[in-house]
């Protein structure tokens, strides 16, 4: 099946999710339940099932360490770039906070896991899972500190890089699944056939459910108020085009190849994190503006992600 046929299927699923929400087949309560099902069951099962398919070796551990170092460097690069992007886009106040956050944090979970599995196989998913660990580390420390800036009544200069009170957010189901998968891998624990069968079946629903969830989220947005916002369009262009090309250029210049290029680039090419509006609302920031960016970047990613997959497959 060609790249574009595979993407066509994924975005048909997004369209079905969109129409299901618009026709009230899926309600807001159902949407929340769907998100919980993906986060607490389907994605963890997919992660454990994928990790358990590999055999322990020194080479594999060396590979995991290299990808982890790559992931950490990638997020430190995002953070460095995030100080520049609001200046380039002339964003101020809460819009500056949101643009900084979306520069750092992309949808590497709900979209990144299924897409890396579809186009780069189980090893690609394994790499994406390791990279995504640093999403959790930085999102629940530096990320929420960014979004909570308005609640500190303008004390922007007193922002802590890591706020330890948010560390409880690190212990989410996907991260726990990563740790379990690595333990099974290192100890060479072979799961019973029944368990792997259940994990395989649960993991197989992660991709379609994730696409339905994203489509249902998009259905809550109003088209006529989005495309007139210059910052929304420019920040989405930055998220989907400029950043992935910068990462691709830097990795190729350094000398990386294969999945060590493909996964960081695809992770960078994902649209803004779907949880951005939820976190913005929780920490007193601009949830409406962040929802607009999530909508536009997700919509346009239907064009840009296939473009980067094509480029990476033809390097």
C-alpha positions, 0 to 999 in steps of 0.5 A: 500500500502506498504512502498516500493510500495509508494516509488517506485511510488515516484521514478518512478515520479523522473525517468519520470522527468529525462527522460522528461528533457533528451528527452527535453520534459522539458526545463531549462525554463520549469524546472524553471516554474515548480519550481515556480508552486510548490513553489508559488502555490502547496506547499502553497495550501497543507500547508493551506489545511493540517492545516485547517483540524485540530480543534483548542484546547489548546492541539493542540497549546501546540503541535505546541509549542512543535514541534516548540521548537523541530524544533529550537533545531534540527537546532541548533544541525545541526549548531553545527555538521556543525563545525565538519563535514568539519574537519572529511572530511578534506574539505577546502575553498569553499568545507568546506562552501558547506559541512557546508551548506548541513549538516544544510539544507536538502530538507525538502520542495520539498521532505520532505512535500510530503514524510511526507504526504504519510507516516505519514499523514496530522499530519506528514505533519503539523509537517514537515511544522512547522520544516521547518519554521526554515529552512527558518529562518536559511537558509536566515540568517546563511546559506547565510552568510556561502555561501557568505564567498568567496565574503568577500575575505577570511575574514572568521573570520568576519562572522555574525551569522545573516545577517539582509540584507537577512531577506527579503528571509524569506517572501516566499510563504510557510512561508506565508501559514504556518502563514495563516494556523495557523491563521485559526486554532487559530481563528477557521475559517472554509473555504468555501467548494469551497475554500477547494476543490480548495486547495485540488486539488492544494495541490494534485499536489504538490507531483507528481510535486515535484518528476518530478522537482527533476528528471528534475534537476538530468538530468543536472548532468554528472554521470562520474564526480560525483562518483570519488569525495571522498567528494561528496560520504562521505558528502552524506553518512553523510547527509543520514545515520549518521545524521539521526541515531544520531538524532534517538538515541538522541531523543529515549534516551531523551524519545520522541516517535511517530511523535516527533521522526519520523518527526525530523528523516525523516527531517534529512534523506532528501537529500541536499536542492535542492536550494543549487546550486542556492544559491551557484551560487548567493553568489559566492560559488561552485555551481558545487560541491554543484550540485554534492552533491545534485545529489548523496544524492538525488539518494541514498535517494531512498534507505535510506529514505525507510530504515528510514521509515521502522525503524520508523514504527517498533520502 
